């Protein structure tokens, strides 16, 4: 799939900030701490919400604001575009 510039930037950020904990085939990520994003297929708003607030509902924990501002939007645009595809 062709990525926009923002999504391509989000892909880089995902590798550095998210891949250790999440599985996402488009990034060759196989993290098992958080939910498998290919199965979850979160929309952009849900990804942004998880980034802004962090998550600590179940097992494990996702710190808030691993990426911020435009970076957070770019990661959300990327994940929502590629998850499950
Ligand atoms: C230290 C491990 C860790 C990192 C790093 C991490 N996450 Fe998570 N993430 C988790 C865990 C654990 C959960 C689920 C927590 C729970 O049980 O609610 C989660 C949940 C999520 C969810 C689902 C939210 C929901 O409400 O269903 C999304 C989307 C998500 N993360 C995206 C990301 C993105 C994007 C990044 C990088 C900016 C990232 N995560 C980095 C551990 C991590």
Backbone and ligand atoms as CSV (ligand in chain L), in Angstrom:
chain,resi,resn,atom,element,x,y,z
A,1,UNK,N,N,0.842,-1.204,0.000
A,1,UNK,CA,C,0.000,0.000,0.000
A,1,UNK,C,C,0.873,1.249,0.000
A,2,UNK,N,N,0.471,2.262,-0.745
A,2,UNK,CA,C,1.210,3.526,-0.775
A,2,UNK,C,C,0.851,4.352,0.444
A,3,UNK,N,N,1.874,4.823,1.142
A,3,UNK,CA,C,1.645,5.640,2.330
A,3,UNK,C,C,1.803,7.114,1.988
A,4,UNK,N,N,0.992,7.950,2.618
A,4,UNK,CA,C,1.221,9.391,2.527
A,4,UNK,C,C,2.504,9.723,3.297
A,5,UNK,N,N,3.000,10.932,3.128
A,5,UNK,CA,C,4.194,11.334,3.889
A,5,UNK,C,C,3.951,11.228,5.381
A,6,UNK,N,N,2.764,11.639,5.818
A,6,UNK,CA,C,2.452,11.582,7.250
A,6,UNK,C,C,2.440,10.131,7.732
A,7,UNK,N,N,1.837,9.249,6.940
A,7,UNK,CA,C,1.783,7.834,7.342
A,7,UNK,C,C,3.176,7.213,7.346
A,8,UNK,N,N,4.005,7.577,6.379
A,8,UNK,CA,C,5.368,7.039,6.338
A,8,UNK,C,C,6.159,7.501,7.563
A,9,UNK,N,N,5.938,8.748,7.958
A,9,UNK,CA,C,6.567,9.245,9.186
A,9,UNK,C,C,6.034,8.475,10.391
A,10,UNK,N,N,4.738,8.229,10.399
A,10,UNK,CA,C,4.132,7.455,11.473
A,10,UNK,C,C,4.708,6.046,11.555
A,11,UNK,N,N,5.027,5.476,10.411
A,11,UNK,CA,C,5.596,4.130,10.386
A,11,UNK,C,C,6.957,4.116,11.104
A,12,UNK,N,N,7.775,5.120,10.828
A,12,UNK,CA,C,9.076,5.214,11.524
A,12,UNK,C,C,8.876,5.343,13.026
A,13,UNK,N,N,7.955,6.212,13.399
A,13,UNK,CA,C,7.709,6.439,14.829
A,13,UNK,C,C,7.184,5.169,15.489
A,14,UNK,N,N,6.345,4.431,14.770
A,14,UNK,CA,C,5.798,3.192,15.324
A,14,UNK,C,C,6.929,2.215,15.650
A,15,UNK,N,N,7.868,2.096,14.740
A,15,UNK,CA,C,8.987,1.172,14.955
A,15,UNK,C,C,9.721,1.500,16.250
A,16,UNK,N,N,9.918,2.789,16.504
A,16,UNK,CA,C,10.717,3.184,17.665
A,16,UNK,C,C,9.915,3.229,18.959
A,17,UNK,N,N,8.604,3.447,18.879
A,17,UNK,CA,C,7.835,3.725,20.090
A,17,UNK,C,C,6.771,2.695,20.430
A,18,UNK,N,N,6.394,1.870,19.509
A,18,UNK,CA,C,5.230,1.010,19.712
A,18,UNK,C,C,5.510,-0.468,19.451
A,19,UNK,N,N,6.468,-0.759,18.584
A,19,UNK,CA,C,6.633,-2.125,18.077
A,19,UNK,C,C,7.050,-3.117,19.152
A,20,UNK,N,N,7.716,-2.634,20.211
A,20,UNK,CA,C,8.133,-3.571,21.251
A,20,UNK,C,C,6.938,-4.205,21.946
A,21,UNK,N,N,5.800,-3.528,21.936
A,21,UNK,CA,C,4.636,-4.025,22.687
A,21,UNK,C,C,3.486,-4.500,21.810
A,22,UNK,N,N,3.496,-4.173,20.546
A,22,UNK,CA,C,2.331,-4.494,19.705
A,22,UNK,C,C,2.725,-5.254,18.448
A,23,UNK,N,N,1.846,-6.147,18.044
A,23,UNK,CA,C,1.973,-6.819,16.755
A,23,UNK,C,C,1.286,-5.976,15.684
A,24,UNK,N,N,2.003,-5.738,14.583
A,24,UNK,CA,C,1.447,-5.034,13.427
A,24,UNK,C,C,2.225,-5.494,12.207
A,25,UNK,N,N,1.577,-6.277,11.366
A,25,UNK,CA,C,2.279,-6.922,10.250
A,25,UNK,C,C,2.959,-5.911,9.332
A,26,UNK,N,N,2.311,-4.777,9.085
A,26,UNK,CA,C,2.872,-3.800,8.141
A,26,UNK,C,C,4.203,-3.251,8.623
A,27,UNK,N,N,4.461,-3.349,9.925
A,27,UNK,CA,C,5.742,-2.901,10.489
A,27,UNK,C,C,6.629,-4.079,10.881
A,28,UNK,N,N,6.234,-5.291,10.518
A,28,UNK,CA,C,6.961,-6.488,10.963
A,28,UNK,C,C,7.117,-6.494,12.475
A,29,UNK,N,N,6.133,-5.972,13.166
A,29,UNK,CA,C,6.193,-5.891,14.625
A,29,UNK,C,C,5.475,-7.091,15.229
A,30,UNK,N,N,6.101,-7.680,16.262
A,30,UNK,CA,C,5.544,-8.892,16.856
A,30,UNK,C,C,5.449,-8.794,18.380
A,31,UNK,N,N,5.322,-7.569,18.907
A,31,UNK,CA,C,5.223,-7.384,20.353
A,31,UNK,C,C,3.974,-8.035,20.916
A,32,UNK,N,N,4.086,-8.520,22.144
A,32,UNK,CA,C,2.984,-9.275,22.750
A,32,UNK,C,C,2.476,-8.663,24.048
A,33,UNK,N,N,2.984,-7.505,24.437
A,33,UNK,CA,C,2.545,-6.893,25.696
A,33,UNK,C,C,1.136,-6.327,25.552
A,34,UNK,N,N,0.898,-5.585,24.485
A,34,UNK,CA,C,-0.414,-4.985,24.237
A,34,UNK,C,C,-1.180,-5.791,23.206
A,35,UNK,N,N,-2.418,-5.378,22.924
A,35,UNK,CA,C,-3.232,-6.098,21.948
A,35,UNK,C,C,-2.618,-6.093,20.543
A,36,UNK,N,N,-2.895,-7.152,19.797
A,36,UNK,CA,C,-2.489,-7.274,18.397
A,36,UNK,C,C,-3.301,-6.267,17.581
A,37,UNK,N,N,-2.622,-5.294,16.996
A,37,UNK,CA,C,-3.337,-4.211,16.321
A,37,UNK,C,C,-3.952,-4.667,14.998
A,38,UNK,N,N,-3.434,-5.718,14.408
A,38,UNK,CA,C,-4.067,-6.257,13.193
A,38,UNK,C,C,-5.422,-6.855,13.515
A,39,UNK,N,N,-5.540,-7.447,14.698
A,39,UNK,CA,C,-6.836,-8.006,15.102
A,39,UNK,C,C,-7.787,-6.906,15.568
A,40,UNK,N,N,-7.227,-5.935,16.290
A,40,UNK,CA,C,-8.063,-4.864,16.856
A,40,UNK,C,C,-8.564,-3.910,15.770
A,41,UNK,N,N,-7.732,-3.637,14.795
A,41,UNK,CA,C,-8.039,-2.683,13.717
A,41,UNK,C,C,-8.621,-1.376,14.265
A,42,UNK,N,N,-7.871,-0.672,15.112
A,42,UNK,CA,C,-8.389,0.563,15.718
A,42,UNK,C,C,-8.491,1.685,14.688
A,43,UNK,N,N,-9.526,2.518,14.824
A,43,UNK,CA,C,-9.577,3.692,13.956
A,43,UNK,C,C,-8.638,4.770,14.515
A,44,UNK,N,N,-8.511,5.854,13.748
A,44,UNK,CA,C,-7.545,6.895,14.099
A,44,UNK,C,C,-7.833,7.485,15.477
A,45,UNK,N,N,-9.100,7.706,15.774
A,45,UNK,CA,C,-9.471,8.330,17.042
A,45,UNK,C,C,-9.092,7.440,18.228
A,46,UNK,N,N,-9.265,6.131,18.072
A,46,UNK,CA,C,-8.930,5.227,19.175
A,46,UNK,C,C,-7.415,5.182,19.397
A,47,UNK,N,N,-6.652,5.190,18.313
A,47,UNK,CA,C,-5.188,5.190,18.466
A,47,UNK,C,C,-4.745,6.470,19.176
A,48,UNK,N,N,-5.310,7.604,18.736
A,48,UNK,CA,C,-4.931,8.879,19.367
A,48,UNK,C,C,-5.299,8.893,20.840
A,49,UNK,N,N,-6.464,8.363,21.160
A,49,UNK,CA,C,-6.898,8.314,22.550
A,49,UNK,C,C,-5.953,7.448,23.382
A,50,UNK,N,N,-5.563,6.303,22.835
A,50,UNK,CA,C,-4.634,5.427,23.565
A,50,UNK,C,C,-3.298,6.118,23.775
A,51,UNK,N,N,-2.829,6.865,22.768
A,51,UNK,CA,C,-1.548,7.574,22.896
A,51,UNK,C,C,-1.660,8.672,23.949
A,52,UNK,N,N,-2.735,9.452,23.898
A,52,UNK,CA,C,-2.861,10.591,24.814
A,52,UNK,C,C,-3.053,10.159,26.256
A,53,UNK,N,N,-3.840,9.119,26.465
A,53,UNK,CA,C,-4.192,8.757,27.832
A,53,UNK,C,C,-3.391,7.586,28.367
A,54,UNK,N,N,-2.754,6.836,27.489
A,54,UNK,CA,C,-2.139,5.597,27.925
A,54,UNK,C,C,-3.221,4.579,28.217
A,55,UNK,N,N,-2.783,3.404,28.568
A,55,UNK,CA,C,-3.756,2.340,28.845
A,55,UNK,C,C,-3.228,1.484,29.983
A,56,UNK,N,N,-4.114,1.149,30.928
A,56,UNK,CA,C,-3.713,0.242,31.996
A,56,UNK,C,C,-4.908,-0.547,32.492
A,57,UNK,N,N,-5.751,-0.944,31.544
A,57,UNK,CA,C,-6.977,-1.650,31.918
A,57,UNK,C,C,-6.697,-3.073,32.373
A,58,UNK,N,N,-5.959,-3.783,31.535
A,58,UNK,CA,C,-5.783,-5.203,31.776
A,58,UNK,C,C,-4.392,-5.498,32.274
A,59,UNK,N,N,-3.761,-6.468,31.649
A,59,UNK,CA,C,-2.398,-6.795,32.015
A,59,UNK,C,C,-1.477,-5.830,31.293
A,60,UNK,N,N,-0.412,-5.457,31.956
A,60,UNK,CA,C,0.561,-4.591,31.313
A,60,UNK,C,C,0.093,-3.168,31.283
A,61,UNK,N,N,0.935,-2.318,30.777
A,61,UNK,CA,C,0.655,-0.898,30.831
A,61,UNK,C,C,1.239,-0.201,29.625
A,62,UNK,N,N,0.515,0.770,29.115
A,62,UNK,CA,C,1.001,1.608,28.021
A,62,UNK,C,C,1.127,3.032,28.527
A,63,UNK,N,N,2.355,3.566,28.580
A,63,UNK,CA,C,2.523,4.934,29.088
A,63,UNK,C,C,1.839,5.946,28.176
A,64,UNK,N,N,1.324,7.032,28.752
A,64,UNK,CA,C,0.727,8.103,27.964
A,64,UNK,C,C,1.810,8.903,27.249
A,65,UNK,N,N,1.445,9.467,26.105
A,65,UNK,CA,C,2.292,10.429,25.401
A,65,UNK,C,C,3.674,9.913,25.031
A,66,UNK,N,N,3.723,8.682,24.554
A,66,UNK,CA,C,4.982,8.174,23.989
A,66,UNK,C,C,5.384,9.017,22.786
A,67,UNK,N,N,4.415,9.482,22.060
A,67,UNK,CA,C,4.621,10.460,20.991
A,67,UNK,C,C,3.561,11.538,21.179
A,68,UNK,N,N,3.842,12.758,20.728
A,68,UNK,CA,C,2.938,13.876,20.999
A,68,UNK,C,C,2.679,14.687,19.731
A,69,UNK,N,N,1.677,15.551,19.822
A,69,UNK,CA,C,1.380,16.548,18.787
A,69,UNK,C,C,1.266,15.907,17.400
A,70,UNK,N,N,1.931,16.470,16.413
A,70,UNK,CA,C,1.816,15.960,15.043
A,70,UNK,C,C,2.327,14.529,14.945
A,71,UNK,N,N,3.334,14.192,15.738
A,71,UNK,CA,C,3.848,12.822,15.713
A,71,UNK,C,C,2.744,11.830,16.082
A,72,UNK,N,N,1.957,12.171,17.099
A,72,UNK,CA,C,0.874,11.287,17.523
A,72,UNK,C,C,-0.142,11.117,16.397
A,73,UNK,N,N,-0.453,12.213,15.709
A,73,UNK,CA,C,-1.407,12.141,14.593
A,73,UNK,C,C,-0.864,11.265,13.467
A,74,UNK,N,N,0.435,11.390,13.221
A,74,UNK,CA,C,1.024,10.609,12.134
A,74,UNK,C,C,1.005,9.110,12.456
A,75,UNK,N,N,1.306,8.763,13.704
A,75,UNK,CA,C,1.253,7.356,14.103
A,75,UNK,C,C,-0.184,6.840,13.975
A,76,UNK,N,N,-1.141,7.641,14.422
A,76,UNK,CA,C,-2.548,7.222,14.352
A,76,UNK,C,C,-2.995,7.045,12.908
A,77,UNK,N,N,-2.550,7.943,12.032
A,77,UNK,CA,C,-2.912,7.835,10.613
A,77,UNK,C,C,-2.328,6.555,10.021
A,78,UNK,N,N,-1.103,6.256,10.402
A,78,UNK,CA,C,-0.447,5.052,9.890
A,78,UNK,C,C,-1.138,3.783,10.387
A,79,UNK,N,N,-1.290,3.683,11.708
A,79,UNK,CA,C,-1.847,2.450,12.277
A,79,UNK,C,C,-3.252,2.198,11.734
A,80,UNK,N,N,-4.088,3.240,11.702
A,80,UNK,CA,C,-5.468,3.026,11.257
A,80,UNK,C,C,-5.513,2.662,9.771
A,81,UNK,N,N,-4.513,3.089,9.013
A,81,UNK,CA,C,-4.498,2.768,7.579
A,81,UNK,C,C,-4.042,1.336,7.305
A,82,UNK,N,N,-3.136,0.818,8.125
A,82,UNK,CA,C,-2.526,-0.478,7.773
A,82,UNK,C,C,-3.002,-1.649,8.632
A,83,UNK,N,N,-3.552,-1.406,9.806
A,83,UNK,CA,C,-3.892,-2.504,10.717
A,83,UNK,C,C,-4.884,-3.462,10.065
A,84,UNK,N,N,-4.561,-4.733,10.109
A,84,UNK,CA,C,-5.443,-5.750,9.569
A,84,UNK,C,C,-5.395,-5.882,8.057
A,85,UNK,N,N,-4.479,-5.139,7.426
A,85,UNK,CA,C,-4.410,-5.204,5.953
A,85,UNK,C,C,-3.110,-5.844,5.504
L,1,LIG,C1,C,5.137,-0.738,27.105
L,1,LIG,C2,C,4.278,-1.425,26.158
L,1,LIG,C3,C,3.474,-0.578,25.176
L,1,LIG,C4,C,3.924,0.372,24.290
L,1,LIG,C5,C,5.364,0.858,24.100
L,1,LIG,C6,C,2.783,0.802,23.523
L,1,LIG,N1,N,1.666,0.140,23.943
L,1,LIG,FE1,FE,-0.195,0.329,23.166
L,1,LIG,N2,N,-0.936,-0.868,24.622
L,1,LIG,C7,C,-0.179,-1.556,25.556
L,1,LIG,C8,C,-1.057,-2.297,26.438
L,1,LIG,C9,C,-0.621,-3.182,27.589
L,1,LIG,C10,C,-2.364,-2.031,25.998
L,1,LIG,C11,C,-3.669,-2.561,26.572
L,1,LIG,C12,C,-3.852,-2.108,27.985
L,1,LIG,C13,C,-5.151,-2.570,28.497
L,1,LIG,O1,O,-5.267,-3.715,28.917
L,1,LIG,O2,O,-6.066,-1.771,28.448
L,1,LIG,C14,C,-2.246,-1.147,24.841
L,1,LIG,C15,C,-3.330,-0.710,24.096
L,1,LIG,C16,C,-3.220,-0.042,22.884
L,1,LIG,C17,C,-4.318,0.226,21.978
L,1,LIG,C18,C,-5.771,-0.219,22.172
L,1,LIG,C19,C,-6.548,0.805,22.920
L,1,LIG,C20,C,-7.943,0.332,23.221
L,1,LIG,O3,O,-8.633,1.063,23.912
L,1,LIG,O4,O,-8.352,-0.755,22.795
L,1,LIG,C21,C,-3.798,0.907,20.907
L,1,LIG,C22,C,-4.564,1.405,19.689
L,1,LIG,C23,C,-2.388,1.081,21.162
L,1,LIG,N3,N,-2.067,0.491,22.372
L,1,LIG,C24,C,-1.526,1.733,20.321
L,1,LIG,C25,C,-0.183,2.000,20.630
L,1,LIG,C26,C,0.676,2.869,19.855
L,1,LIG,C27,C,0.260,3.579,18.575
L,1,LIG,C28,C,1.879,2.890,20.490
L,1,LIG,C29,C,3.106,3.722,20.143
L,1,LIG,C30,C,2.918,5.159,20.191
L,1,LIG,C31,C,1.787,2.010,21.647
L,1,LIG,N4,N,0.519,1.502,21.701
L,1,LIG,C32,C,2.827,1.735,22.516
L,1,LIG,C33,C,1.197,-1.536,25.666
L,1,LIG,C34,C,2.046,-0.703,24.952
